[in-house]
């Protein structure tokens, strides 16, 4: 009823607005999907647009802004509101040197070509993108190294109630495929500042890039790319292809065999067909790579958009970082890196800096009260790594990344780890244990040089090499500053490597070459003595040795109940692999070894972090099912 009254009043008051009450999405959009009908309203000038919006607001009629219709999925249900498409009066362009005042309905190809002919450009990559400049600005369209937001000086439009709106380009946050325009704003005009260019070369570049882009577009009706690229280095099309999505179909839509990020619709395709196919494709990519793809296409129906985005049902990820151990600063760096990676991977992330076990569990309790969560602990050393935090999470029935409390305690305790190596027959350097107050002489069973390690510290904190008896006392006192027990190990020289184990599978070994005699805190993070070099795979180890170290790493990780996530450090002496220790909450900084190994194994950091969360959620579901 409200719609009928609105249309009646609009026809009576404006002659410069076209109305088609029986439009179809097959006509309105490039994809053509959607079985419902829509009322298309086309104002041709600004005054008509403003009055149309104001009247719709007064009558309580919903408004959907169509733009060029090139990236839109229509609706299966008749639209109760109206669809607005800008008419002929919004496609003009005026130029003054580098400045261009462009109507929001102007095609991007027209804008770039005409300005190139006048000797201004720098946005040649945009020429091949279909659609209008208004839609491009709303989505911060980009290609071939440039984004429309880079050249926007100012914007002008209407709010959804018909009042005027304007902003400077610098006031807008230009995001990857998005911009912080107020919700409901309809752009009518964009002012851009281009740079002087060689006209002939710019036009040639535009045609070349546009042709290349068109050649990548598969045949058939589509809405362009269905999903956003998580990063330029991690394109959605490649993820979809490698997850086996080409040729997938749902009803009358299918994933293109030519480009996996294009959904092709046949005549009669429905909105539900598209929702079903996009949901299926997202599940495949998530299970293969731990990446949650975000839709790049727009939906007329918010419910359909929400259905696609909720199709995986993933909880939020609570990243805990900081702590009170000697590795707090490393934890803060690792935690920040994990948060960035998880956001790239498409997760909703909650980051919390904590200072104690009580504050960590309090942060967990607070997050659980708000939403469903999985915890990603990035708390190196202390309670974050020795199993106490994990025990608290287990008691609360909360899923978390990494191994359980038992595995954490065993891996953190170097002495307990050594005993398990002995039980399993895993080769390791000869060792002994020195307790506080048991004497100041080195163990008789070991020969100099010796390595001293606090029993329950990480990142080589408190570690030292003792090459003479004169050095023993000071080194022991230093180690006792961190623990009441010290592991004393015979120093061995060889090729130091580390092997990452995630969900029982190994990544390629990483060889570590450091400037000093051991891989200590300086070699890992500070580099005062020089840079540490990493080689993956190691340069001078045979295939037989590399195969052997992978098996040893898995056997040891299994022995300490840490198959979910651990990094096993070894020294290769000749053809023998000696296990030094394990770290089941490895660092995640730019210098950290597990991310290096994963990347060498073809797993980028966002996929590594996302995969760890995926596995944690799956383990939680299995535990819950078995309990039921």
Buried (B, 14 or more C-beta within 10 A) or exposed (E): EBBEEBBEBBEEEBEBBBBBEEBBBBEBBBBBBBBBBBBBBBBBBBEBBBBBBBBBBEBEBBBBBBBBBBBBBBBBBEBEBBBBBBBEBBBEBEBEEBBBBBBBBBBBBBBBBBBBBBBBBBBBBBBBBBBBBBBBBBBBBBBBEBBBBBBBBBBBBBBBEBEEBEBEBEEBEBEBBBBEBEEBBBBBBBBBBBEEBEBEEBBEBBBBBBEEBEEEBBEBBBBBBBBBBBEEEBBBBBBBBBBBBBEBBBBBBBBBEBBBBBBBBBEEBBBBBBBBBBBBBBBBBBEBBBBBBBBBBBBBBEEBBEBBBEBBEBBBBBBBBBBBBBBBEBBBBBBBBBBBBBBBBBBEBBBBBBEEBEBBBEBBEEBBEEEEBBBBBBBBBBBBBBBBBBBBBBEEEBBBBBBBBBBBBBBBBBBBBBEBBEEBEBEBBBBBBBEEEEEEEBBEEBEBBBBBBBBBBBBBBBBBBBBEEEBBEEBBEBBBEBBEBBBBBBBBEEBBBBBBBBEEEBBBBBBBBBEEEBBBBBBBBEEEEEEBEBBBBBEEBEEEBBEBBBEBBBBBBBBBBBBBBBBBBBBBBEEEBBBBBBBBBBBBBEBBBBBBBBBBBEBBBBBBBBBBBBBBBEBBEEEEEEEE
